[in-house]
Amino acid sequence: MNHPPLKLAWTVWGLGALLYLFAFYQRVAPAVMTDQLMAEFAISGAALGNLSAFYFYAYVAMQIPTGVMADRWGPRRVLAAGAGIAAIGSLLFAFAPSFGWAGFGRLLVGASVAVAFVSTLKLASHWFPPQKYALASGMALFFGVTGGVMAGVPLRLLVESFGWRMVMGSAGAFAALLCIAIWLLVRDDPSERGYAGHHAHDSAQHGHAPIVAGLVETLSYRNTWLLMLAPIGFSGAVLTFGGLWGVPWLRQAHGLDPKAAAAVTSTLLAAWALGGPLLGSWSQRLGRRKPLYLASGAVACAGWAAVIFLPLPLWLMIPLLVVIGFASGNIIIGFAWAKESLPLRLMGTASGVVNMGPLLGGVLLQPGVGWLLDRHWSGTLENGVRLYDPAAWQHGFTLMFAAVVVALALMPFARESHCRQAG
């Protein structure tokens, strides 16, 4: 059959992945601007956690609608609209005159970029053969976390040079250009470019399944629930540490300067990006999803226990964070596992439901850690910024560890797919 050349497939997929890169950049950017944001808007740790989590509130709320929209209207329209609205939200956040407007900007960004990952997975299911789906999913995470790494040391340097408002405004301009590129170049299926699609039968059914019936059917599968709940712990802990609280912890509890602290959290995110495609590929070769998911989850759980509760020196803690990040890339196994557990026609809806997990982790854990920090705050301030002692940080991060333990306990109940697509 005349399938599309891989160069074209990766180009179409890559524009969706670029929006996910932008989504991740916006997701973790507050981590290197905590001092500026707390001082600018005169807010506490809990309020800062909520400002960052406004992104996650909207992102989570949009996951099921995103999956349904991707199934019914196609990823091209959904991705282009998302990039356009993300541009508006980014500019609103960048030039917000008050905390309320900044929160609304974050909310708008989270709602718009929520379409990126699920729609990119939908493109992958049409433009790539099934055996490359786990690789494409892992590479999407790699793109995303690359955005997170860009929001580490590079963003910190830009903020110090040009100010956080100007830098975040430039991000809005990038989203506007991406909107135009997606509309001009992306197509939902290779057949729109004269090639044979890899899932023509899915395209034929595209858009005809009733929305509520499709959602109810998706939620009737046990694996949908388990593969949505587990990333609340595994990925939520990475997003909470790497996306907000890791930098101030490293500064206040370990005495690192802002750039060094950002470099450490970026290392965690980079390992997460690497772990995703490799773990997904290894599980494909193994022919089973469950053993590798459980093993990597156990490694992440043990690693977090050591980082949070043991007095580790920096030379040991940093490589341990790399191991934690790599193991937490098991989210990619989960996406492939979820896809295989349901009929292919429900792929978009299932991906949207499962993708709620990591973001629910951000919704619950980022402000939760901030609330616990404030509960154990000694009252010390420096230039309007709250300083927390090591005991307060340990109390805050205990919430992350508890979420990881619960996630690990859930996974033995998931049903193995043996890397085969359900009928």
CORKA-V981875 format. One line per field, one symbol per residue. ss: DSSP state (@ for helix, = for strand, . for the rest). psi: psi as a letter, one per 20 degrees, with the letter a starting at -180 (. if undefined). A space follows every 50 residues. Layout:
ss=???
psi=???
This chain:
ss=..=..@@@@@@@@@@@@@@@@@@@@@@@@@@@.@@@@@@@@...@@@@@@ @@@@@@@@@@@@@@@@@@@@@@@.@@@@@@@@@@@@@@@@@@@@....@@ @@@@@@@@@@@@@.@@@@@@@@@@@@@..@@@@@@@@@@@@@@@@@@@@@ ..@@@@@@@@@@.@@@@@@@@@@@@@@@@@@@@@@....@@@@..=...@ @@@@@.....@@@@@@@@@..@@@@@@@@@@@@@@@@@@@@@@@@@@@@@ @@@@...@@@@@@@@@@@@@@@@@@@@@@@@@@@@@...@@@@@@@@@@@ @@@@@@@@@....@@@@@@@@@@@@@@@@@@@@@@@@@@@@..@@@@@@@ @@@@.@@@@@@@@@@@@@@@@@@@@.....==..==...@@@@@@@@@@@ @@@@@@@@@@@............
psi=qmqqqhggghgghhhghhhhghghghgihhhjkgggggggjlqrgghghh ghihghghgghigghggghhhhiqhggggggghghhgghghgghkpirhg hghhghgggghgihiggghhhgghhhiqqhijghghghhghggghghhhh jdgghgggghgiqhggghhhhhhghghhgggghhhqqhqhhijjrpqimh hhhhipjippggggggggiipghgghihhgihgghhgghgghigigghgh ghhijqrgggghhghhgghghghhhfhghgghhghhjqhgghggghhhgg ghghggghiqmqqhhhhghhhggggghijihhghgggggiirqhijgggg hgghihghhhgggghghgghghghhkpijpqokjpppqrhhgggggihgg ghhgggghhhhiiqppikkppq.
